[in-house]
Amino acid sequence: MSHYYIGLLSGTSMDGVDAAIVDFSKDKPRLVAYHAEPIPEILREKTRLLCVPGDNEINRLGEADAEWGRLFALVTQKLLKQADISAKDIIAIGSHGQTIRHKPNGAVPFTLQIGDPNTIAALTHITTVADFRRMDMAFGGQGAPLAPAFHRYLFQNNDQDTLVINIGGIANMTYLPADPNQKIIGFDTGPGNTLMDAWCRQHLNTPFDENGQWAMQGQVDELLLLRLLNDPYFSQCSPKSTGPEYFHLTWVNSNASPENTQRTLLELTVQSIANEARKFATTARCNILLCGGGAHNIALVARMKTLLGERFVVSLTDEHDAPSHWLEAMLFAWLAKLRIEETTLDLHKITGSKSLAILGGVYSG
């Protein structure tokens, strides 16, 4: 008997909404169907403006919240039609929502994702689980990253240390030690694609640098790279999390040529990830499994392999029966399943949460 859940994700890059139907009837989850929907440019721009302080924020926030809810519902309906699966066959939707602020280290920590789950549930007639991060934060955690618990479920290897690196807008890393008695560790390493994508939008009017082709036309500006890598975030110990409200183009403040800046931003992503990877690998060989949009940036992955050397075996999660592009959408299907089953998660070594927690709010469809 099938055990279907849907995961919905719109990441920090805001390049599209990913939706996946996942079957949990077996020992390992099976990706049944998937769909990617572009985000309307008007909504994308409205949302970018909400990521920084501005006028009339409450009205703009409320409108965007409802618009994102309708978009998530539309994507779900398209996915079901494409897969020829009835809404009645889906146990629940897990919707991450679109992050507009993530402030885990302020005087009053908070995180905010929009995409009204009431709207999703009403329009799809499917029970929807959302707002996964704030319960973790209520228990003293960073609210992010949540993926490491799913990575353990999928990729634990008792023979070798494994690092799962998701290169989305922000890059995050999961350390899965070969010794099962050791705790897993997860944290955001820093910028993944967010700075490179923003620089492309500003200078090329394109959403991203396909395969890093533009970056490879430039040279690394060593002084700029050193200044960026000296940011205190990179020397912080985990747990830690961040977002594009911290790593943005004003933070970069580059006077280098556009192509040299792009090459430097690629190097920043690679070096900030590699520096963390070297700290955690304890076995003679270490598997690195890549996922997220940056895993398909040929120049970025090639540079990472060169920088890390032969001790690290770098591959995509696709080679381990977990499609790299759809892994995060699958994560939120899994988190919805845990919430419906009232399963607790221990995220102490990942987010810093001081308690086991059941994550997410349930909105009946």
DRENNU-813689 format. One record per residue (C-alpha): residue number from 1; x, y, z. Coordinates in Angstrom, 1 decimal, decimal comma. Each point is the difference from the previous one (the first is absolute). Example, Ala and Ser with C-alpha at 12.3 -4.5 7.8 and 13.67 -1.06 7.14 Angstrom:
@num = 1&xx = 12,3&yy = -4,5&zz = 7,8 .
@num = 2&xx = 1,4&yy = 3,4&zz = -0,7 .
***
This chain:
@num = 1&xx = 0,0&yy = 0,0&zz = 0,0 .
@num = 2&xx = 1,3&yy = 3,4&zz = -0,9 .
@num = 3&xx = 0,8&yy = 2,6&zz = 2,6 .
@num = 4&xx = 0,1&yy = 3,3&zz = -1,9 .
@num = 5&xx = 1,1&yy = 3,4&zz = 1,3 .
@num = 6&xx = 0,8&yy = 3,2&zz = -1,9 .
@num = 7&xx = 3,0&yy = 2,3&zz = 0,7 .
@num = 8&xx = 0,0&yy = 3,6&zz = -1,2 .
@num = 9&xx = 3,1&yy = 2,2&zz = 0,1 .
@num = 10&xx = 0,9&yy = 3,5&zz = -1,2 .
@num = 11&xx = 3,6&yy = 0,6&zz = 0,9 .
@num = 12&xx = 2,0&yy = 3,2&zz = 0,8 .
@num = 13&xx = 0,9&yy = 0,4&zz = -3,7 .
@num = 14&xx = -3,7&yy = 0,4&zz = -0,9 .
@num = 15&xx = 0,5&yy = -1,5&zz = -3,4 .
@num = 16&xx = -3,0&yy = -2,3&zz = 0,2 .
@num = 17&xx = -2,3&yy = -2,2&zz = 2,1 .
@num = 18&xx = 1,0&yy = -3,7&zz = 0,2 .
@num = 19&xx = -2,8&yy = -2,5&zz = 0,7 .
@num = 20&xx = 0,4&yy = -3,8&zz = 0,6 .
@num = 21&xx = -2,2&yy = -2,9&zz = 0,7 .
@num = 22&xx = 1,8&yy = -2,5&zz = 2,2 .
@num = 23&xx = -1,1&yy = -3,5&zz = 0,9 .
@num = 24&xx = 1,0&yy = -1,1&zz = 3,6 .
@num = 25&xx = -1,4&yy = -3,5&zz = -0,1 .
@num = 26&xx = 3,4&yy = -1,7&zz = -0,2 .
@num = 27&xx = 3,2&yy = 0,3&zz = 2,1 .
@num = 28&xx = 1,3&yy = 2,8&zz = -2,2 .
@num = 29&xx = -2,1&yy = 2,8&zz = -1,5 .
@num = 30&xx = -0,8&yy = -0,2&zz = -3,7 .
@num = 31&xx = -0,3&yy = 3,1&zz = -2,2 .
@num = 32&xx = -3,3&yy = -0,6&zz = -1,9 .
@num = 33&xx = -0,4&yy = 3,2&zz = -2,0 .
@num = 34&xx = 1,3&yy = 3,6&zz = 0,0 .
@num = 35&xx = -0,7&yy = 3,4&zz = -1,5 .
@num = 36&xx = 1,9&yy = 3,3&zz = -0,1 .
@num = 37&xx = -2,0&yy = 3,2&zz = -0,4 .
@num = 38&xx = 1,6&yy = 3,4&zz = -0,8 .
@num = 39&xx = -0,8&yy = 2,8&zz = 2,4 .
@num = 40&xx = -1,8&yy = 2,9&zz = -1,6 .
@num = 41&xx = 2,5&yy = 2,9&zz = -0,3 .
@num = 42&xx = -2,5&yy = 2,4&zz = 1,7 .
@num = 43&xx = -0,3&yy = -2,3&zz = 3,1 .
@num = 44&xx = 3,8&yy = -0,6&zz = 0,0 .
@num = 45&xx = 0,7&yy = 3,8&zz = 0,1 .
@num = 46&xx = -2,7&yy = 0,6&zz = 2,7 .
@num = 47&xx = 1,6&yy = -2,7&zz = 2,1 .
@num = 48&xx = 3,6&yy = 1,3&zz = -0,5 .
@num = 49&xx = -1,2&yy = 3,4&zz = 1,2 .
@num = 50&xx = -1,5&yy = -1,6&zz = 3,2 .
@num = 51&xx = 3,4&yy = -1,5&zz = 0,8 .
@num = 52&xx = 1,3&yy = 3,5&zz = 1,0 .
@num = 53&xx = -1,7&yy = 2,7&zz = 2,1 .
@num = 54&xx = -2,4&yy = 2,2&zz = -1,9 .
@num = 55&xx = -3,3&yy = 2,0&zz = 0,0 .
@num = 56&xx = -3,5&yy = -1,5&zz = 0,4 .
@num = 57&xx = 1,5&yy = -3,4&zz = 0,9 .
@num = 58&xx = -3,0&yy = -1,5&zz = 1,8 .
@num = 59&xx = -2,4&yy = 0,5&zz = -3,0 .
@num = 60&xx = 2,7&yy = -1,2&zz = -2,5 .
@num = 61&xx = 0,8&yy = -3,0&zz = 2,3 .
@num = 62&xx = -3,7&yy = -1,0&zz = 0,2 .
@num = 63&xx = -0,5&yy = 0,1&zz = -3,7 .
@num = 64&xx = 3,2&yy = -1,9&zz = -0,8 .
@num = 65&xx = -0,9&yy = -2,6&zz = 2,6 .
@num = 66&xx = -3,3&yy = -0,7&zz = -1,8 .
@num = 67&xx = 1,5&yy = 0,1&zz = -3,4 .
@num = 68&xx = 2,7&yy = -2,5&zz = 0,9 .
@num = 69&xx = -2,7&yy = -2,2&zz = 1,5 .
@num = 70&xx = -1,9&yy = 0,0&zz = -3,3 .
@num = 71&xx = 3,2&yy = -0,7&zz = -1,9 .
@num = 72&xx = 0,8&yy = -3,0&zz = 2,2 .
@num = 73&xx = -3,5&yy = -1,3&zz = -0,5 .
@num = 74&xx = 0,2&yy = 0,4&zz = -3,8 .
@num = 75&xx = 3,3&yy = -1,8&zz = -0,1 .
@num = 76&xx = -1,5&yy = -2,9&zz = 2,0 .
@num = 77&xx = -3,0&yy = -0,2&zz = -2,3 .
@num = 78&xx = 2,3&yy = -0,1&zz = -3,1 .
@num = 79&xx = 2,1&yy = -2,7&zz = 1,6 .
@num = 80&xx = -3,0&yy = -2,2&zz = 0,8 .
@num = 81&xx = -1,4&yy = 0,4&zz = -3,5 .
@num = 82&xx = 3,4&yy = -0,8&zz = -1,6 .
@num = 83&xx = 0,3&yy = -3,1&zz = 2,2 .
@num = 84&xx = -3,6&yy = -1,0&zz = -0,4 .
@num = 85&xx = -0,4&yy = -0,4&zz = 3,7 .
@num = 86&xx = -3,1&yy = 1,2&zz = 1,9 .
@num = 87&xx = 0,2&yy = 2,4&zz = 2,9 .
@num = 88&xx = -1,8&yy = -2,6&zz = 2,1 .
@num = 89&xx = 3,1&yy = -2,2&zz = -0,3 .
@num = 90&xx = 2,3&yy = 2,5&zz = 1,6 .
@num = 91&xx = 0,3&yy = -0,2&zz = 3,8 .
@num = 92&xx = 1,4&yy = 3,5&zz = 0,4 .
@num = 93&xx = 2,0&yy = 2,8&zz = -1,6 .
@num = 94&xx = 3,2&yy = 1,3&zz = 1,7 .
@num = 95&xx = 0,6&yy = 3,6&zz = -1,0 .
@num = 96&xx = 3,1&yy = 1,8&zz = 1,0 .
@num = 97&xx = -1,2&yy = 3,4&zz = -1,1 .
@num = 98&xx = 2,1&yy = 2,9&zz = -1,3 .
@num = 99&xx = 2,4&yy = 1,4&zz = 2,5 .
@num = 100&xx = 0,0&yy = 3,8&zz = 0,2 .
@num = 101&xx = 1,9&yy = 0,5&zz = 3,3 .
@num = 102&xx = 2,2&yy = -2,4&zz = 2,0 .
@num = 103&xx = 1,5&yy = 1,7&zz = 3,1 .
@num = 104&xx = 1,1&yy = -2,8&zz = 2,4 .
@num = 105&xx = 2,6&yy = 2,1&zz = 1,9 .
@num = 106&xx = -1,9&yy = 3,2&zz = 0,7 .
@num = 107&xx = -1,1&yy = 1,2&zz = 3,4 .
@num = 108&xx = -3,4&yy = -1,7&zz = -0,7 .
@num = 109&xx = 0,8&yy = -2,8&zz = -2,5 .
@num = 110&xx = -2,6&yy = -0,7&zz = -2,7 .
@num = 111&xx = -0,5&yy = -1,5&zz = -3,4 .
@num = 112&xx = -2,8&yy = 0,8&zz = -2,5 .
@num = 113&xx = -1,2&yy = -2,1&zz = -2,9 .
@num = 114&xx = -3,0&yy = 1,0&zz = -2,1 .
@num = 115&xx = -2,4&yy = -1,9&zz = -2,2 .
@num = 116&xx = -3,3&yy = -0,3&zz = 1,9 .
@num = 117&xx = -0,6&yy = -3,7&zz = 0,9 .
@num = 118&xx = -3,7&yy = 0,7&zz = 0,5 .
@num = 119&xx = -0,2&yy = 1,0&zz = -3,7 .
@num = 120&xx = 1,9&yy = -3,1&zz = -1,1 .
@num = 121&xx = -2,2&yy = -2,3&zz = 2,0 .
@num = 122&xx = -3,2&yy = 1,7&zz = -1,1 .
@num = 123&xx = 0,9&yy = 0,0&zz = -3,7 .
@num = 124&xx = 1,4&yy = -3,5&zz = -0,2 .
@num = 125&xx = -2,3&yy = -1,7&zz = 2,6 .
@num = 126&xx = 3,1&yy = -1,7&zz = 1,4 .
@num = 127&xx = 1,2&yy = 0,3&zz = 3,6 .
@num = 128&xx = 3,0&yy = 2,3&zz = 0,0 .
@num = 129&xx = 2,9&yy = 0,2&zz = 2,4 .
@num = 130&xx = 2,1&yy = 3,2&zz = 0,2 .
@num = 131&xx = 2,0&yy = 2,3&zz = 2,2 .
@num = 132&xx = 2,6&yy = -2,6&zz = 0,8 .
@num = 133&xx = 2,7&yy = 2,3&zz = 1,3 .
@num = 134&xx = -1,5&yy = 2,0&zz = 2,8 .
@num = 135&xx = -0,6&yy = -2,8&zz = 2,5 .
@num = 136&xx = 3,7&yy = -0,8&zz = -0,2 .
@num = 137&xx = 0,8&yy = 3,6&zz = 0,6 .
@num = 138&xx = -2,4&yy = 0,1&zz = 2,9 .
@num = 139&xx = 2,1&yy = -2,7&zz = 1,6 .
@num = 140&xx = 3,2&yy = 2,0&zz = -0,4 .
@num = 141&xx = 1,0&yy = -1,3&zz = -3,4 .
@num = 142&xx = 1,1&yy = 1,9&zz = -3,1 .
@num = 143&xx = -3,0&yy = -1,2&zz = -2,0 .
@num = 144&xx = 2,4&yy = -1,2&zz = -2,7 .
@num = 145&xx = 1,2&yy = -2,1&zz = -1,6 .
@num = 146&xx = -2,6&yy = -2,8&zz = 0,2 .
@num = 147&xx = 1,4&yy = -2,2&zz = -2,8 .
@num = 148&xx = 2,6&yy = -1,8&zz = 2,1 .
@num = 149&xx = -2,5&yy = -2,2&zz = 1,7 .
@num = 150&xx = -1,3&yy = -1,1&zz = -3,4 .
@num = 151&xx = 3,6&yy = -0,5&zz = -1,3 .
@num = 152&xx = 0,6&yy = -2,4&zz = 2,9 .
@num = 153&xx = -3,1&yy = -2,0&zz = -0,9 .
@num = 154&xx = 1,2&yy = -0,3&zz = -3,6 .
@num = 155&xx = 3,8&yy = -0,1&zz = 0,0 .
@num = 156&xx = 1,5&yy = -1,3&zz = 3,3 .
@num = 157&xx = 3,1&yy = -2,1&zz = -0,8 .
@num = 158&xx = 1,7&yy = -1,9&zz = 2,8 .
@num = 159&xx = 3,2&yy = -0,5&zz = -2,1 .
@num = 160&xx = 0,9&yy = 3,5&zz = -0,9 .
@num = 161&xx = -0,7&yy = 3,5&zz = 1,2 .
@num = 162&xx = -2,6&yy = 1,7&zz = -2,3 .
@num = 163&xx = -0,6&yy = 3,7&zz = -0,6 .
@num = 164&xx = -3,2&yy = 1,0&zz = -1,7 .
@num = 165&xx = 0,3&yy = 3,5&zz = -1,5 .
@num = 166&xx = -3,1&yy = 1,7&zz = -1,3 .
@num = 167&xx = 1,0&yy = 3,0&zz = -2,2 .
@num = 168&xx = -3,2&yy = 2,1&zz = -0,2 .
@num = 169&xx = -0,1&yy = 3,7&zz = 0,4 .
@num = 170&xx = 1,6&yy = -0,6&zz = 3,4 .
@num = 171&xx = 2,3&yy = -3,1&zz = 0,2 .
@num = 172&xx = -0,5&yy = -2,4&zz = 2,9 .
@num = 173&xx = 2,1&yy = -3,0&zz = 1,1 .
@num = 174&xx = -0,9&yy = -3,2&zz = 1,8 .
@num = 175&xx = 2,7&yy = -2,1&zz = 1,7 .
@num = 176&xx = -0,9&yy = -3,6&zz = 0,3 .
@num = 177&xx = 2,8&yy = -1,7&zz = 2,0 .
@num = 178&xx = 0,9&yy = -3,6&zz = -0,8 .
@num = 179&xx = -0,3&yy = -0,8&zz = 3,7 .
@num = 180&xx = -3,8&yy = -0,3&zz = 0,6 .
@num = 181&xx = 0,6&yy = 0,9&zz = 3,7 .
@num = 182&xx = 1,1&yy = 3,5&zz = -1,0 .
@num = 183&xx = -2,6&yy = 2,7&zz = -0,5 .
@num = 184&xx = -0,7&yy = 1,5&zz = -3,5 .
@num = 185&xx = 0,8&yy = 3,6&zz = -0,4 .
@num = 186&xx = -1,6&yy = 2,5&zz = -2,4 .
@num = 187&xx = 0,3&yy = 3,7&zz = -0,7 .
@num = 188&xx = 0,0&yy = 2,7&zz = -2,7 .
@num = 189&xx = 3,5&yy = 0,5&zz = -1,4 .
@num = 190&xx = -0,9&yy = 3,3&zz = -1,6 .
@num = 191&xx = -1,0&yy = 1,2&zz = -3,5 .
@num = 192&xx = -0,7&yy = -2,7&zz = -2,6 .
@num = 193&xx = -1,5&yy = 1,5&zz = -3,1 .
@num = 194&xx = -1,6&yy = 3,1&zz = 1,4 .
@num = 195&xx = 2,8&yy = 2,5&zz = -0,6 .
@num = 196&xx = 0,9&yy = -1,4&zz = -3,4 .
@num = 197&xx = -3,6&yy = 0,1&zz = -1,1 .
@num = 198&xx = -0,6&yy = 3,6&zz = 1,3 .
@num = 199&xx = 3,2&yy = 1,1&zz = -1,9 .
@num = 200&xx = -1,3&yy = -1,6&zz = -3,2 .
@num = 201&xx = -3,3&yy = 1,7&zz = 0,3 .
@num = 202&xx = 1,7&yy = 3,4&zz = 0,5 .
@num = 203&xx = 2,5&yy = -0,3&zz = -2,8 .
@num = 204&xx = -1,4&yy = -2,4&zz = -2,5 .
@num = 205&xx = -3,7&yy = 0,1&zz = 0,7 .
@num = 206&xx = 0,0&yy = -3,8&zz = 0,2 .
@num = 207&xx = -1,1&yy = -2,0&zz = 3,0 .
@num = 208&xx = 3,2&yy = -2,0&zz = 0,4 .
@num = 209&xx = 3,4&yy = -0,8&zz = -1,6 .
@num = 210&xx = -0,6&yy = -3,2&zz = -1,8 .
@num = 211&xx = 2,8&yy = -2,5&zz = 0,7 .
@num = 212&xx = 2,1&yy = 2,9&zz = 1,4 .
@num = 213&xx = 1,0&yy = 1,0&zz = -3,6 .
@num = 214&xx = 0,0&yy = 3,7&zz = 0,8 .
@num = 215&xx = 2,0&yy = -0,5&zz = 3,2 .
@num = 216&xx = 2,7&yy = -1,9&zz = -1,8 .
@num = 217&xx = 0,6&yy = 3,0&zz = -2,4 .
@num = 218&xx = 1,3&yy = 1,9&zz = 3,0 .
@num = 219&xx = 2,8&yy = -0,2&zz = 2,6 .
@num = 220&xx = -0,2&yy = -0,3&zz = 3,7 .
@num = 221&xx = 0,5&yy = 3,3&zz = 1,7 .
@num = 222&xx = 2,1&yy = -1,2&zz = 2,9 .
@num = 223&xx = -0,4&yy = 3,1&zz = 2,2 .
@num = 224&xx = -3,8&yy = 0,0&zz = -0,4 .
@num = 225&xx = -0,1&yy = -3,8&zz = 0,7 .
@num = 226&xx = 2,1&yy = 0,5&zz = 3,2 .
@num = 227&xx = -2,2&yy = 2,8&zz = 1,2 .
@num = 228&xx = -3,1&yy = -2,1&zz = -0,5 .
@num = 229&xx = 1,4&yy = -3,1&zz = 1,6 .
@num = 230&xx = 1,0&yy = 2,0&zz = 3,0 .
@num = 231&xx = -3,7&yy = 0,6&zz = 0,8 .
@num = 232&xx = -0,6&yy = -1,2&zz = 3,6 .
@num = 233&xx = -2,7&yy = -2,4&zz = -1,2 .
@num = 234&xx = 2,5&yy = -2,4&zz = -1,5 .
@num = 235&xx = 1,9&yy = -0,4&zz = 3,2 .
@num = 236&xx = -3,1&yy = -0,6&zz = 2,2 .
@num = 237&xx = -0,5&yy = -3,5&zz = 1,3 .
@num = 238&xx = -3,1&yy = -1,9&zz = -0,7 .
@num = 239&xx = -2,9&yy = 0,0&zz = 0,5 .
@num = 240&xx = -0,4&yy = 3,0&zz = -2,3 .
@num = 241&xx = -2,3&yy = 1,1&zz = -2,7 .
@num = 242&xx = -0,3&yy = 3,0&zz = -2,3 .
@num = 243&xx = -1,8&yy = 1,4&zz = -3,1 .
@num = 244&xx = 0,0&yy = 2,5&zz = -2,8 .
@num = 245&xx = -0,9&yy = 2,8&zz = 2,4 .
@num = 246&xx = 3,6&yy = -0,4&zz = 1,3 .
@num = 247&xx = 1,9&yy = -1,1&zz = -3,2 .
@num = 248&xx = -1,2&yy = 2,6&zz = -2,6 .
@num = 249&xx = 1,7&yy = 2,2&zz = -2,6 .
@num = 250&xx = 0,4&yy = 2,9&zz = 2,4 .
@num = 251&xx = 2,1&yy = -2,4&zz = 2,2 .
@num = 252&xx = 2,1&yy = -0,9&zz = -3,0 .
@num = 253&xx = 0,8&yy = 3,7&zz = -0,8 .
@num = 254&xx = 2,2&yy = -0,8&zz = -3,0 .
@num = 255&xx = 2,0&yy = 2,4&zz = -2,1 .
@num = 256&xx = 1,3&yy = -2,8&zz = -2,2 .
@num = 257&xx = -1,1&yy = -0,5&zz = -3,6 .
@num = 258&xx = -3,3&yy = -1,9&zz = -0,3 .
@num = 259&xx = 1,5&yy = -3,2&zz = -1,3 .
@num = 260&xx = 2,8&yy = 0,0&zz = 2,6 .
@num = 261&xx = -2,6&yy = 0,6&zz = 2,8 .
@num = 262&xx = -2,0&yy = -2,9&zz = -1,3 .
@num = 263&xx = 3,1&yy = -2,3&zz = 0,0 .
@num = 264&xx = 0,8&yy = 1,2&zz = 3,5 .
@num = 265&xx = -3,5&yy = -0,7&zz = 1,3 .
@num = 266&xx = 0,2&yy = -3,6&zz = -1,5 .
@num = 267&xx = 3,3&yy = -0,4&zz = 1,8 .
@num = 268&xx = -1,6&yy = 1,3&zz = 3,3 .
@num = 269&xx = -2,7&yy = -2,6&zz = -0,2 .
@num = 270&xx = 2,6&yy = -2,8&zz = -0,7 .
@num = 271&xx = 2,5&yy = 1,0&zz = 2,6 .
@num = 272&xx = -2,5&yy = 0,6&zz = 2,8 .
@num = 273&xx = -1,4&yy = -3,5&zz = -0,7 .
@num = 274&xx = 3,4&yy = -1,7&zz = -0,3 .
@num = 275&xx = 1,4&yy = 1,7&zz = 3,2 .
@num = 276&xx = -2,9&yy = -1,6&zz = 1,9 .
@num = 277&xx = 0,3&yy = -3,4&zz = -1,7 .
@num = 278&xx = 3,6&yy = -0,4&zz = 1,1 .
@num = 279&xx = -0,9&yy = 0,6&zz = 3,7 .
@num = 280&xx = -2,4&yy = -3,0&zz = 0,1 .
@num = 281&xx = 1,5&yy = -2,8&zz = -2,0 .
@num = 282&xx = 1,7&yy = -2,5&zz = 2,3 .
@num = 283&xx = 0,1&yy = -3,2&zz = -2,0 .
@num = 284&xx = 2,7&yy = -0,6&zz = -2,7 .
@num = 285&xx = -2,6&yy = 0,6&zz = -2,7 .
@num = 286&xx = -3,0&yy = 2,2&zz = 0,2 .
@num = 287&xx = -3,1&yy = 0,0&zz = -2,2 .
@num = 288&xx = -1,4&yy = 3,4&zz = -1,0 .
@num = 289&xx = -3,5&yy = -0,2&zz = -1,5 .
@num = 290&xx = -1,2&yy = 3,2&zz = -1,7 .
@num = 291&xx = -3,5&yy = 1,1&zz = -0,6 .
@num = 292&xx = -1,8&yy = 3,3&zz = -0,7 .
@num = 293&xx = 0,3&yy = 2,2&zz = -3,1 .
@num = 294&xx = 3,7&yy = 0,7&zz = 0,5 .
@num = 295&xx = 0,7&yy = -3,7&zz = -0,3 .
@num = 296&xx = -0,7&yy = 0,4&zz = -3,7 .
@num = 297&xx = 2,4&yy = 3,0&zz = -0,4 .
@num = 298&xx = 2,8&yy = -1,8&zz = -1,9 .
@num = 299&xx = 2,7&yy = 2,6&zz = 0,7 .
@num = 300&xx = -0,9&yy = 0,2&zz = 3,7 .
@num = 301&xx = 0,1&yy = -3,8&zz = 0,5 .
@num = 302&xx = 3,3&yy = -0,4&zz = -2,0 .
@num = 303&xx = 1,6&yy = 2,7&zz = 2,2 .
@num = 304&xx = -1,2&yy = -1,7&zz = 3,1 .
@num = 305&xx = 1,5&yy = -3,4&zz = -1,0 .
@num = 306&xx = 3,3&yy = 1,7&zz = -0,8 .
@num = 307&xx = 0,1&yy = 1,8&zz = 3,3 .
@num = 308&xx = -1,0&yy = -3,0&zz = 2,2 .
@num = 309&xx = 2,4&yy = -2,5&zz = -1,7 .
@num = 310&xx = -0,2&yy = -3,8&zz = -0,3 .
@num = 311&xx = -0,9&yy = -0,7&zz = 3,6 .
@num = 312&xx = -3,5&yy = 1,2&zz = -0,6 .
@num = 313&xx = -2,2&yy = -1,9&zz = -2,4 .
@num = 314&xx = -2,4&yy = 2,5&zz = -1,5 .
@num = 315&xx = -3,3&yy = -1,1&zz = -1,6 .
@num = 316&xx = -3,6&yy = 1,0&zz = -0,4 .
@num = 317&xx = -2,7&yy = -1,5&zz = 2,2 .
@num = 318&xx = -1,5&yy = -1,3&zz = -3,3 .
@num = 319&xx = 2,6&yy = -2,7&zz = 0,1 .
@num = 320&xx = -1,5&yy = -1,2&zz = 3,3 .
@num = 321&xx = -3,7&yy = -0,2&zz = -1,1 .
@num = 322&xx = -0,8&yy = 3,5&zz = 1,2 .
@num = 323&xx = -0,6&yy = 2,6&zz = -2,9 .
@num = 324&xx = 2,1&yy = 3,0&zz = 0,9 .
@num = 325&xx = -2,3&yy = 2,6&zz = -1,4 .
@num = 326&xx = -3,1&yy = -1,4&zz = 1,8 .
@num = 327&xx = 1,6&yy = -0,9&zz = 3,4 .
@num = 328&xx = -1,2&yy = 3,0&zz = 1,9 .
@num = 329&xx = -3,6&yy = -0,3&zz = -1,3 .
@num = 330&xx = 0,2&yy = -3,7&zz = 1,2 .
@num = 331&xx = 1,2&yy = 1,3&zz = 3,3 .
@num = 332&xx = -3,2&yy = 2,0&zz = 0,6 .
@num = 333&xx = -2,1&yy = -2,9&zz = -1,0 .
@num = 334&xx = 1,9&yy = -2,0&zz = 2,7 .
@num = 335&xx = -0,4&yy = 2,7&zz = 2,6 .
@num = 336&xx = -3,8&yy = 0,0&zz = -0,7 .
@num = 337&xx = -0,1&yy = -3,7&zz = 0,5 .
@num = 338&xx = 1,8&yy = 0,4&zz = 3,4 .
@num = 339&xx = -2,4&yy = 2,7&zz = 1,1 .
@num = 340&xx = -3,1&yy = -2,0&zz = -1,0 .
@num = 341&xx = 1,4&yy = -3,0&zz = 1,9 .
@num = 342&xx = 1,1&yy = 2,3&zz = 2,9 .
@num = 343&xx = 3,6&yy = -1,1&zz = -0,1 .
@num = 344&xx = 2,5&yy = 2,0&zz = 1,9 .
@num = 345&xx = 3,4&yy = 1,2&zz = -1,4 .
@num = 346&xx = 3,2&yy = 0,5&zz = 1,9 .
@num = 347&xx = 1,8&yy = 3,0&zz = -1,6 .
@num = 348&xx = 2,2&yy = 0,9&zz = 3,0 .
@num = 349&xx = 3,3&yy = -0,5&zz = -2,0 .
@num = 350&xx = -1,5&yy = 1,6&zz = -3,1 .
@num = 351&xx = -2,0&yy = 3,0&zz = 0,9 .
@num = 352&xx = 0,9&yy = 0,3&zz = 3,7 .
@num = 353&xx = -3,6&yy = -0,8&zz = 1,1 .
@num = 354&xx = -0,2&yy = -0,8&zz = 3,7 .
@num = 355&xx = -2,8&yy = -2,5&zz = -0,3 .
@num = 356&xx = -1,4&yy = -2,7&zz = -2,1 .
@num = 357&xx = -2,8&yy = 1,5&zz = -2,2 .
@num = 358&xx = -2,9&yy = -0,7&zz = -2,3 .
@num = 359&xx = 0,4&yy = 2,5&zz = -2,8 .
@num = 360&xx = -2,7&yy = 1,6&zz = -2,1 .
@num = 361&xx = -3,6&yy = 1,2&zz = 0,3 .
@num = 362&xx = -2,8&yy = -2,0&zz = -1,5 .
@num = 363&xx = -2,7&yy = 1,6&zz = -2,1 .
@num = 364&xx = -2,9&yy = -2,3&zz = -0,9 .
@num = 365&xx = -1,0&yy = -0,4&zz = -3,6 .
***
